[in-house]
Amino acid sequence: MMVQLVEVLRAALEENSYGRRLLGQGSQAGPIYELRQISINPSWVVHVRPDQVMKGNLNEGLLPEDLDKRSEFTRVLLNSGQHGEEVTVVGSTSSIREKLNKGVRHLLKG
């Protein structure tokens, strides 16, 4: 069973003769992160932890404007063979843990 989450990722950059700038941003500074839907296999998750840095980025206006200022963020470490891949998703650690464990059956000890 796959779980749908919203990932926070850096916006695409393009090279020009004056250096780098965000695609679609012109000369003005704007959000440098964007959001996208991702699907995660819960059995590949190694651990989850809060991401306070992204919360600071939200308060500084570096994330899309339509994102609620009360939003929380979680880093999810995924096992991908020899090394892990870490993604930042929108949601508190407890809500992400709940989504990942939904439908998981635990054996009762009696």
N, C-alpha and C positions, 0 to 999 in steps of 0.2 A: 504494500500500500504506500503510495507516494503522498507527501504532505505539501500543500501549496503555501509558500511564504513570500514575503515581499523583501527583496534584496536591495541594499543601498550600495551603489557602486560609483566610482569616479566617472564623470562625464568624459566623452571622447575629446581628445585634443587634436588640433591640426597644426602643422608647422607652416610658418610663413617667413618672409624675409626679416620680420621684426621679432621673431621668436615664436613661442607657443601661445595659442589662445583657444578658448573653448569653442567648439563647433556651435554655430547659431547664436553666439553671444556678441558678435561684433567687437567693438572696442570697449564696451562697458563690462564691468565685473558683474558676475551673477552667480547663481548656484553652481558649484563645481561637482555636485553629486546628483545622481538621478536614481529613479526607482524602477524595478522590473520584477515581474512574477517569476518565481523559480519553483521547481519541484524537487523535493529532497526525499531520499529513501531513509527513513528513520533508523534502519539497522546500520547505516554508515556513520551515524553521529557518534563522535568520541566524547565530546563535552560541550556544554553551553556556559557562557559567562556574560555578565553585563558589559556593555561598551559605553563607558562614560565619555570617551573622546568624541564619539559621534553625537552624543547629547550636546556637548559644547559646540560642535559644528552646526547643529540645528539652531542653537541660540545665537550664533554669529551670522545666521542667514545663508549658510553655505549649502543648505539642502533646499529642495523645491518649496515654494511658498505655501502650497496647499497642504503641506504636512502639518498636523496639529503640534503646537509648541509643547504639549504635554507628552508627546510620544517618547517611548523608551526604545532602546536598541540592545540587541544581543548578538554576540559573536558565537558562531556555530563552527566547530571544528569537525570536518568530514574526513573519514579515512579514505584515501585514494591510492592504496598500494603502498609503495615505498615511503611516501610522504603524505602529510595531511594538507587539506585545503581549507582555509578559513574564510567564511563569508559573514557579513554583517547583515542582520535582518531587522525589520521593524517589529517591535513587541518586547514586552518584559520577559525576563528569563523564565518566570513561572508560567506565563501564557505560552511561550514557545515549548517549554517542557511538556505542558499539557497537550498541545497539538501533536507533538512527536510521540507521546505515549498513548494517544487515543486509539482504542481498539486493541491495545496490548493486553493480553490475558495473563494474570498472575496466578500461580498455583497456591491454593490456600493450604496452610499447614494446620493439621487438625489433630 
